[in-house]
Structure formats: C-alpha cells, structure tokens
C-alpha cells in the first residue's frame, strides 16, 4: 500500500511540475471577435473553448499543421459575432477531418 501511495504522490508531483494540471482555457464567448482573432494570430496555434465543454485548436496558418494536414476556415461564437472568422483548424487532407 505504501508503494501505491508513493507512486501516486510522485505522479501528482510530476503533473504539477509539468503544468499538466487542468488550467482554464480562454473562452471565445467572453471575447470580442477582434480579441479572438488577435489571440490566434499572435499565438500561431492556441486551444480555445467555444462553450462550457467544447474546445478546439485554432491556427493562424498552414505552418502550424502537420505535413499531411490542410487548413479549413474556422468560425467561433464571440460576444459580438456568432460566427467570427478566427483563423483555421487543421484537418486530414484525406477526408473532411471535422
């Protein structure tokens, strides 16, 4: 039993040290369209929440996707625009990937 506790404590310590613990994601519904666009453009690639339980990775260009992926325009709800063109999402070049 002690080994199990030690392993659990070690694992939790590693999570905390690596920053892997859950952190709140920026939510597009609390931003203006311009703010969301600027965040994606400035980050290159960023994970944003689009509602309470949904989040996606958005990119500013093809350069942030894998070689076998293509970009598709991405639209998100923001506080001032229900379909803000925030940037792109990476998708498989072989299918729709959505």
N, CA, C and O atoms as CSV, one atom per row, in Angstrom:
chain,resi,resn,atom,element,x,y,z
A,1,UNK,N,N,0.828,-1.193,0.000
A,1,UNK,CA,C,0.000,0.000,0.000
A,1,UNK,C,C,0.866,1.249,0.000
A,1,UNK,O,O,0.523,2.229,-0.660
A,2,UNK,N,N,1.970,1.239,0.717
A,2,UNK,CA,C,2.828,2.412,0.761
A,2,UNK,C,C,3.408,2.725,-0.612
A,2,UNK,O,O,3.515,3.890,-0.996
A,3,UNK,N,N,3.782,1.676,-1.356
A,3,UNK,CA,C,4.322,1.907,-2.697
A,3,UNK,C,C,3.293,2.585,-3.599
A,3,UNK,O,O,3.638,3.465,-4.388
A,4,UNK,N,N,2.045,2.180,-3.485
A,4,UNK,CA,C,0.987,2.788,-4.285
A,4,UNK,C,C,0.808,4.261,-3.960
A,4,UNK,O,O,0.613,5.082,-4.857
A,5,UNK,N,N,0.873,4.596,-2.680
A,5,UNK,CA,C,0.753,5.991,-2.261
A,5,UNK,C,C,1.944,6.791,-2.757
A,5,UNK,O,O,1.785,7.917,-3.230
A,6,UNK,N,N,3.133,6.221,-2.653
A,6,UNK,CA,C,4.343,6.910,-3.118
A,6,UNK,C,C,4.279,7.158,-4.621
A,6,UNK,O,O,4.658,8.226,-5.101
A,7,UNK,N,N,3.795,6.163,-5.357
A,7,UNK,CA,C,3.668,6.322,-6.811
A,7,UNK,C,C,2.660,7.416,-7.126
A,7,UNK,O,O,2.908,8.250,-7.997
A,8,UNK,N,N,1.537,7.428,-6.438
A,8,UNK,CA,C,0.510,8.447,-6.673
A,8,UNK,C,C,1.039,9.839,-6.356
A,8,UNK,O,O,0.793,10.780,-7.110
A,9,UNK,N,N,1.755,9.978,-5.263
A,9,UNK,CA,C,2.311,11.282,-4.897
A,9,UNK,C,C,3.343,11.723,-5.931
A,9,UNK,O,O,3.379,12.889,-6.324
A,10,UNK,N,N,4.181,10.785,-6.369
A,10,UNK,CA,C,5.171,11.105,-7.400
A,10,UNK,C,C,4.518,11.534,-8.699
A,10,UNK,O,O,4.966,12.487,-9.336
A,11,UNK,N,N,3.465,10.839,-9.097
A,11,UNK,CA,C,2.748,11.177,-10.326
A,11,UNK,C,C,2.125,12.562,-10.233
A,11,UNK,O,O,2.227,13.358,-11.166
A,12,UNK,N,N,1.485,12.847,-9.111
A,12,UNK,CA,C,0.858,14.162,-8.936
A,12,UNK,C,C,1.901,15.270,-8.902
A,12,UNK,O,O,1.663,16.365,-9.410
A,13,UNK,N,N,3.043,14.994,-8.312
A,13,UNK,CA,C,4.130,15.984,-8.298
A,13,UNK,C,C,4.614,16.275,-9.711
A,13,UNK,O,O,4.870,17.428,-10.059
A,14,UNK,N,N,4.742,15.230,-10.525
A,14,UNK,CA,C,5.168,15.414,-11.919
A,14,UNK,C,C,4.143,16.228,-12.701
A,14,UNK,O,O,4.507,17.093,-13.498
A,15,UNK,N,N,2.870,15.952,-12.473
A,15,UNK,CA,C,1.826,16.715,-13.159
A,15,UNK,C,C,1.912,18.192,-12.809
A,15,UNK,O,O,1.843,19.051,-13.688
A,16,UNK,N,N,2.060,18.479,-11.536
A,16,UNK,CA,C,2.127,19.873,-11.091
A,16,UNK,C,C,3.366,20.555,-11.651
A,16,UNK,O,O,3.299,21.709,-12.073
A,17,UNK,N,N,4.470,19.873,-11.660
A,17,UNK,CA,C,5.717,20.459,-12.139
A,17,UNK,C,C,5.692,20.684,-13.644
A,17,UNK,O,O,6.312,21.622,-14.144
A,18,UNK,N,N,4.975,19.824,-14.368
A,18,UNK,CA,C,4.952,19.947,-15.825
A,18,UNK,C,C,3.892,20.918,-16.314
A,18,UNK,O,O,3.845,21.233,-17.503
A,19,UNK,N,N,3.043,21.395,-15.419
A,19,UNK,CA,C,1.973,22.292,-15.826
A,19,UNK,C,C,0.826,21.546,-16.482
A,19,UNK,O,O,-0.028,22.167,-17.114
A,20,UNK,N,N,0.788,20.221,-16.345
A,20,UNK,CA,C,-0.244,19.419,-16.989
A,20,UNK,C,C,-1.570,19.469,-16.245
A,20,UNK,O,O,-2.573,18.955,-16.741
A,21,UNK,N,N,-1.594,20.061,-15.098
A,21,UNK,CA,C,-2.840,20.184,-14.360
A,21,UNK,C,C,-3.815,21.034,-15.172
A,21,UNK,O,O,-3.407,21.928,-15.913
A,22,UNK,N,N,-5.077,20.752,-15.026
A,22,UNK,CA,C,-6.088,21.462,-15.804
A,22,UNK,C,C,-6.031,22.962,-15.534
A,22,UNK,O,O,-6.071,23.410,-14.388
A,23,UNK,N,N,-5.939,23.703,-16.593
A,23,UNK,CA,C,-5.943,25.157,-16.492
A,23,UNK,C,C,-7.140,25.673,-17.275
A,23,UNK,O,O,-7.494,25.104,-18.308
A,24,UNK,N,N,-7.760,26.732,-16.802
A,24,UNK,CA,C,-8.910,27.254,-17.539
A,24,UNK,C,C,-8.477,27.746,-18.916
A,24,UNK,O,O,-7.444,28.402,-19.051
A,25,UNK,N,N,-9.261,27.429,-19.925
A,25,UNK,CA,C,-8.965,27.860,-21.285
A,25,UNK,C,C,-9.714,29.154,-21.571
A,25,UNK,O,O,-10.806,29.390,-21.052
A,26,UNK,N,N,-9.108,29.980,-22.402
A,26,UNK,CA,C,-9.793,31.189,-22.831
A,26,UNK,C,C,-11.059,30.766,-23.575
A,26,UNK,O,O,-11.022,29.853,-24.399
A,27,UNK,N,N,-12.159,31.418,-23.288
A,27,UNK,CA,C,-13.436,31.084,-23.900
A,27,UNK,C,C,-13.805,32.173,-24.897
A,27,UNK,O,O,-13.875,33.351,-24.547
A,28,UNK,N,N,-14.037,31.773,-26.132
A,28,UNK,CA,C,-14.327,32.750,-27.188
A,28,UNK,C,C,-15.606,33.533,-26.929
A,28,UNK,O,O,-15.743,34.665,-27.394
A,29,UNK,N,N,-16.543,32.944,-26.192
A,29,UNK,CA,C,-17.821,33.633,-25.967
A,29,UNK,C,C,-17.683,34.827,-25.029
A,29,UNK,O,O,-18.592,35.651,-24.930
A,30,UNK,N,N,-16.548,34.922,-24.340
A,30,UNK,CA,C,-16.324,36.076,-23.456
A,30,UNK,C,C,-15.399,37.109,-24.104
A,30,UNK,O,O,-15.066,38.117,-23.481
A,31,UNK,N,N,-14.988,36.867,-25.338
A,31,UNK,CA,C,-14.099,37.783,-26.065
A,31,UNK,C,C,-14.854,38.446,-27.207
A,31,UNK,O,O,-15.885,37.950,-27.661
A,32,UNK,N,N,-14.321,39.578,-27.665
A,32,UNK,CA,C,-14.839,40.150,-28.907
A,32,UNK,C,C,-14.200,39.379,-30.054
A,32,UNK,O,O,-13.216,38.666,-29.856
A,33,UNK,N,N,-14.748,39.518,-31.231
A,33,UNK,CA,C,-14.191,38.851,-32.408
A,33,UNK,C,C,-12.746,39.297,-32.626
A,33,UNK,O,O,-11.879,38.470,-32.909
A,34,UNK,N,N,-12.485,40.580,-32.497
A,34,UNK,CA,C,-11.128,41.105,-32.701
A,34,UNK,C,C,-10.150,40.521,-31.688
A,34,UNK,O,O,-9.006,40.230,-32.036
A,35,UNK,N,N,-10.582,40.344,-30.438
A,35,UNK,CA,C,-9.714,39.756,-29.418
A,35,UNK,C,C,-9.380,38.300,-29.738
A,35,UNK,O,O,-8.229,37.880,-29.611
A,36,UNK,N,N,-10.387,37.535,-30.153
A,36,UNK,CA,C,-10.161,36.129,-30.502
A,36,UNK,C,C,-9.235,36.012,-31.713
A,36,UNK,O,O,-8.334,35.173,-31.726
A,37,UNK,N,N,-9.452,36.845,-32.722
A,37,UNK,CA,C,-8.596,36.834,-33.906
A,37,UNK,C,C,-7.159,37.187,-33.544
A,37,UNK,O,O,-6.220,36.558,-34.031
A,38,UNK,N,N,-6.987,38.187,-32.694
A,38,UNK,CA,C,-5.645,38.613,-32.281
A,38,UNK,C,C,-4.940,37.515,-31.477
A,38,UNK,O,O,-3.731,37.328,-31.613
A,39,UNK,N,N,-5.682,36.796,-30.648
A,39,UNK,CA,C,-5.095,35.718,-29.855
A,39,UNK,C,C,-4.587,34.603,-30.754
A,39,UNK,O,O,-3.480,34.104,-30.551
A,40,UNK,N,N,-5.370,34.208,-31.737
A,40,UNK,CA,C,-4.944,33.152,-32.661
A,40,UNK,C,C,-3.764,33.641,-33.502
A,40,UNK,O,O,-2.775,32.926,-33.658
A,41,UNK,N,N,-3.865,34.843,-34.036
A,41,UNK,CA,C,-2.783,35.376,-34.872
A,41,UNK,C,C,-1.486,35.535,-34.077
A,41,UNK,O,O,-0.406,35.240,-34.588
A,42,UNK,N,N,-1.586,35.994,-32.848
A,42,UNK,CA,C,-0.404,36.219,-32.026
A,42,UNK,C,C,0.223,34.939,-31.500
A,42,UNK,O,O,1.433,34.884,-31.276
A,43,UNK,N,N,-0.591,33.912,-31.302
A,43,UNK,CA,C,-0.093,32.645,-30.764
A,43,UNK,C,C,0.385,31.697,-31.847
A,43,UNK,O,O,1.235,30.842,-31.597
A,44,UNK,N,N,-0.150,31.840,-33.039
A,44,UNK,CA,C,0.165,30.883,-34.101
A,44,UNK,C,C,-0.734,29.670,-34.015
A,44,UNK,O,O,-1.336,29.268,-35.010
A,45,UNK,N,N,-0.831,29.083,-32.835
A,45,UNK,CA,C,-1.714,27.952,-32.568
A,45,UNK,C,C,-2.139,28.039,-31.112
A,45,UNK,O,O,-1.307,28.251,-30.229
A,46,UNK,N,N,-3.431,27.874,-30.859
A,46,UNK,CA,C,-3.939,28.004,-29.494
A,46,UNK,C,C,-5.205,27.154,-29.349
A,46,UNK,O,O,-5.977,27.002,-30.296
A,47,UNK,N,N,-5.402,26.610,-28.159
A,47,UNK,CA,C,-6.628,25.875,-27.845
A,47,UNK,C,C,-7.568,26.832,-27.139
A,47,UNK,O,O,-7.218,27.440,-26.127
A,48,UNK,N,N,-8.768,26.956,-27.689
A,48,UNK,CA,C,-9.774,27.861,-27.131
A,48,UNK,C,C,-11.068,27.112,-26.874
A,48,UNK,O,O,-11.456,26.239,-27.651
A,49,UNK,N,N,-11.730,27.452,-25.787
A,49,UNK,CA,C,-13.068,26.929,-25.520
A,49,UNK,C,C,-14.057,27.733,-26.352
A,49,UNK,O,O,-13.931,28.950,-26.487
A,50,UNK,N,N,-15.040,27.035,-26.905
A,50,UNK,CA,C,-16.083,27.714,-27.669
A,50,UNK,C,C,-17.432,27.624,-26.966
A,50,UNK,O,O,-18.425,28.191,-27.424
A,51,UNK,N,N,-17.454,26.904,-25.850
A,51,UNK,CA,C,-18.616,26.808,-24.962
A,51,UNK,C,C,-18.105,26.207,-23.663
A,51,UNK,O,O,-16.897,26.058,-23.482
A,52,UNK,N,N,-18.992,25.868,-22.778
A,52,UNK,CA,C,-18.581,25.346,-21.477
A,52,UNK,C,C,-17.755,24.067,-21.582
A,52,UNK,O,O,-16.782,23.903,-20.846
A,53,UNK,N,N,-18.128,23.159,-22.485
A,53,UNK,CA,C,-17.478,21.855,-22.540
A,53,UNK,C,C,-16.759,21.552,-23.856
A,53,UNK,O,O,-16.210,20.461,-24.012
A,54,UNK,N,N,-16.750,22.471,-24.788
A,54,UNK,CA,C,-16.097,22.229,-26.078
A,54,UNK,C,C,-14.886,23.122,-26.240
A,54,UNK,O,O,-14.923,24.306,-25.905
A,55,UNK,N,N,-13.814,22.547,-26.756
A,55,UNK,CA,C,-12.634,23.343,-27.054
A,55,UNK,C,C,-11.937,22.739,-28.266
A,55,UNK,O,O,-12.010,21.535,-28.512
A,56,UNK,N,N,-11.273,23.589,-29.002
A,56,UNK,CA,C,-10.620,23.199,-30.237
A,56,UNK,C,C,-9.282,23.912,-30.371
A,56,UNK,O,O,-9.027,24.921,-29.714
A,57,UNK,N,N,-8.440,23.371,-31.229
A,57,UNK,CA,C,-7.160,24.004,-31.553
A,57,UNK,C,C,-7.360,24.835,-32.815
A,57,UNK,O,O,-7.843,24.336,-33.832
A,58,UNK,N,N,-6.986,26.096,-32.737
A,58,UNK,CA,C,-7.079,27.007,-33.867
A,58,UNK,C,C,-5.681,27.463,-34.244
A,58,UNK,O,O,-4.819,27.638,-33.382
A,59,UNK,N,N,-5.463,27.653,-35.538
A,59,UNK,CA,C,-4.143,28.053,-36.024
A,59,UNK,C,C,-4.276,29.276,-36.916
A,59,UNK,O,O,-5.340,29.567,-37.462
A,60,UNK,N,N,-3.145,29.991,-37.047
A,60,UNK,CA,C,-3.150,31.186,-37.887
A,60,UNK,C,C,-2.771,30.879,-39.327
A,60,UNK,O,O,-3.058,31.671,-40.225
A,61,UNK,N,N,-2.121,29.721,-39.562
A,61,UNK,CA,C,-1.719,29.379,-40.931
A,61,UNK,C,C,-1.422,27.891,-41.052
A,61,UNK,O,O,-1.392,27.168,-40.056
A,62,UNK,N,N,-1.208,27.451,-42.264
A,62,UNK,CA,C,-0.865,26.070,-42.574
A,62,UNK,C,C,0.420,25.637,-41.857
A,62,UNK,O,O,0.596,24.451,-41.576
A,63,UNK,N,N,1.304,26.569,-41.564
A,63,UNK,CA,C,2.589,26.251,-40.930
A,63,UNK,C,C,2.422,25.572,-39.571
A,63,UNK,O,O,3.345,24.894,-39.120
A,64,UNK,N,N,1.278,25.732,-38.906
A,64,UNK,CA,C,1.057,25.121,-37.599
A,64,UNK,C,C,0.413,23.745,-37.691
A,64,UNK,O,O,0.137,23.125,-36.664
A,65,UNK,N,N,0.171,23.261,-38.896
A,65,UNK,CA,C,-0.443,21.945,-39.093
A,65,UNK,C,C,0.633,20.918,-39.448
A,65,UNK,O,O,1.743,21.273,-39.844
A,66,UNK,N,N,0.287,19.659,-39.302
A,66,UNK,CA,C,1.177,18.593,-39.736
A,66,UNK,C,C,1.266,18.592,-41.258
A,66,UNK,O,O,0.393,19.127,-41.942
A,67,UNK,N,N,2.317,17.992,-41.774
A,67,UNK,CA,C,2.560,17.987,-43.221
A,67,UNK,C,C,1.379,17.403,-44.010
A,67,UNK,O,O,1.049,17.885,-45.093
A,68,UNK,N,N,0.745,16.355,-43.450
A,68,UNK,CA,C,-0.349,15.697,-44.165
A,68,UNK,C,C,-1.716,16.340,-43.895
A,68,UNK,O,O,-2.750,15.769,-44.244
A,69,UNK,N,N,-1.720,17.496,-43.290
A,69,UNK,CA,C,-2.973,18.182,-42.984
A,69,UNK,C,C,-3.144,19.435,-43.848
A,69,UNK,O,O,-2.183,19.979,-44.393
A,70,UNK,N,N,-4.377,19.863,-43.950
A,70,UNK,CA,C,-4.723,21.105,-44.641
A,70,UNK,C,C,-5.503,21.979,-43.667
A,70,UNK,O,O,-5.961,21.502,-42.629
A,71,UNK,N,N,-5.652,23.249,-43.998
A,71,UNK,CA,C,-6.423,24.140,-43.135
A,71,UNK,C,C,-7.827,24.334,-43.687
A,71,UNK,O,O,-8.054,24.333,-44.897
A,72,UNK,N,N,-8.745,24.499,-42.771
A,72,UNK,CA,C,-10.129,24.852,-43.095
A,72,UNK,C,C,-10.454,26.099,-42.291
A,72,UNK,O,O,-10.062,26.184,-41.127
A,73,UNK,N,N,-11.158,27.073,-42.866
A,73,UNK,CA,C,-11.538,28.270,-42.115
A,73,UNK,C,C,-12.341,27.879,-40.871
A,73,UNK,O,O,-13.170,26.969,-40.907
A,74,UNK,N,N,-12.078,28.583,-39.782
A,74,UNK,CA,C,-12.753,28.296,-38.513
A,74,UNK,C,C,-13.545,29.515,-38.066
A,74,UNK,O,O,-13.053,30.643,-38.100
A,75,UNK,N,N,-14.763,29.273,-37.653
A,75,UNK,CA,C,-15.659,30.316,-37.169
A,75,UNK,C,C,-16.097,29.951,-35.760
A,75,UNK,O,O,-16.476,28.808,-35.504
A,76,UNK,N,N,-16.050,30.911,-34.846
A,76,UNK,CA,C,-16.406,30.663,-33.453
A,76,UNK,C,C,-17.387,31.727,-32.964
A,76,UNK,O,O,-17.423,32.838,-33.493
A,77,UNK,N,N,-18.180,31.381,-31.954
A,77,UNK,CA,C,-19.049,32.395,-31.352
A,77,UNK,C,C,-18.231,33.301,-30.432
A,77,UNK,O,O,-17.445,32.818,-29.617
A,78,UNK,N,N,-18.417,34.596,-30.563
A,78,UNK,CA,C,-17.787,35.568,-29.669
A,78,UNK,C,C,-18.882,36.456,-29.097
A,78,UNK,O,O,-20.050,36.332,-29.467
A,79,UNK,N,N,-18.508,37.338,-28.207
A,79,UNK,CA,C,-19.513,38.180,-27.557
A,79,UNK,C,C,-20.201,39.129,-28.529
A,79,UNK,O,O,-21.321,39.573,-28.271
A,80,UNK,N,N,-19.543,39.447,-29.648
A,80,UNK,CA,C,-20.132,40.395,-30.598
A,80,UNK,C,C,-20.408,39.820,-31.989
A,80,UNK,O,O,-20.896,40.533,-32.866
A,81,UNK,N,N,-20.100,38.531,-32.199
A,81,UNK,CA,C,-20.299,37.920,-33.516
A,81,UNK,C,C,-20.517,36.422,-33.349
A,81,UNK,O,O,-19.620,35.727,-32.872
A,82,UNK,N,N,-21.677,35.907,-33.727
A,82,UNK,CA,C,-21.934,34.475,-33.564
A,82,UNK,C,C,-21.102,33.590,-34.496
A,82,UNK,O,O,-21.008,32.383,-34.272
A,83,UNK,N,N,-20.502,34.168,-35.533
A,83,UNK,CA,C,-19.676,33.408,-36.470
A,83,UNK,C,C,-18.421,34.191,-36.829
A,83,UNK,O,O,-18.227,34.581,-37.980
A,84,UNK,N,N,-17.580,34.415,-35.844
A,84,UNK,CA,C,-16.350,35.171,-36.027
A,84,UNK,C,C,-15.300,34.326,-36.761
A,84,UNK,O,O,-15.003,33.213,-36.327
A,85,UNK,N,N,-14.736,34.833,-37.863
A,85,UNK,CA,C,-13.682,34.103,-38.573
A,85,UNK,C,C,-12.357,34.233,-37.823
A,85,UNK,O,O,-11.601,35.182,-38.034
A,86,UNK,N,N,-12.086,33.266,-36.943
A,86,UNK,CA,C,-10.971,33.376,-36.007
A,86,UNK,C,C,-9.636,32.930,-36.595
A,86,UNK,O,O,-8.583,33.318,-36.088
A,87,UNK,N,N,-9.659,32.143,-37.629
A,87,UNK,CA,C,-8.429,31.601,-38.221
A,87,UNK,C,C,-8.758,30.304,-38.914
A,87,UNK,O,O,-9.678,30.237,-39.729
A,88,UNK,N,N,-7.991,29.257,-38.582
A,88,UNK,CA,C,-8.158,27.969,-39.252
A,88,UNK,C,C,-8.109,26.826,-38.255
A,88,UNK,O,O,-7.681,26.993,-37.113
A,89,UNK,N,N,-8.560,25.647,-38.712
A,89,UNK,CA,C,-8.377,24.388,-37.996
A,89,UNK,C,C,-7.656,23.444,-38.933
A,89,UNK,O,O,-7.893,23.455,-40.141
A,90,UNK,N,N,-6.778,22.630,-38.380
A,90,UNK,CA,C,-6.055,21.641,-39.167
A,90,UNK,C,C,-6.944,20.420,-39.341
A,90,UNK,O,O,-7.656,20.025,-38.417
A,91,UNK,N,N,-6.900,19.825,-40.525
A,91,UNK,CA,C,-7.702,18.642,-40.792
A,91,UNK,C,C,-6.940,17.720,-41.738
A,91,UNK,O,O,-6.044,18.158,-42.460
A,92,UNK,N,N,-7.296,16.479,-41.726
A,92,UNK,CA,C,-6.677,15.492,-42.597
A,92,UNK,C,C,-6.927,15.866,-44.056
A,92,UNK,O,O,-8.039,16.242,-44.426
A,93,UNK,N,N,-5.906,15.761,-44.862
A,93,UNK,CA,C,-6.055,16.053,-46.282
A,93,UNK,C,C,-6.834,14.951,-46.987
A,93,UNK,O,O,-7.296,15.155,-48.110
A,94,UNK,N,N,-6.992,13.785,-46.358
A,94,UNK,CA,C,-7.668,12.646,-46.971
A,94,UNK,C,C,-9.180,12.635,-46.770
A,94,UNK,O,O,-9.901,11.961,-47.505
A,95,UNK,N,N,-9.658,13.374,-45.783
A,95,UNK,CA,C,-11.092,13.397,-45.510
A,95,UNK,C,C,-11.503,14.777,-45.075
A,95,UNK,O,O,-10.742,15.734,-45.215
A,96,UNK,N,N,-12.688,14.882,-44.555
A,96,UNK,CA,C,-13.154,16.192,-44.117
A,96,UNK,C,C,-12.459,16.606,-42.840
A,96,UNK,O,O,-12.206,17.796,-42.653
A,97,UNK,N,N,-12.134,15.669,-41.942
A,97,UNK,CA,C,-11.399,15.957,-40.734
A,97,UNK,C,C,-12.088,16.851,-39.744
A,97,UNK,O,O,-11.442,17.344,-38.818
A,98,UNK,N,N,-13.344,17.078,-39.894
A,98,UNK,CA,C,-14.057,17.978,-38.988
A,98,UNK,C,C,-14.716,17.251,-37.874
A,98,UNK,O,O,-15.357,17.870,-37.026
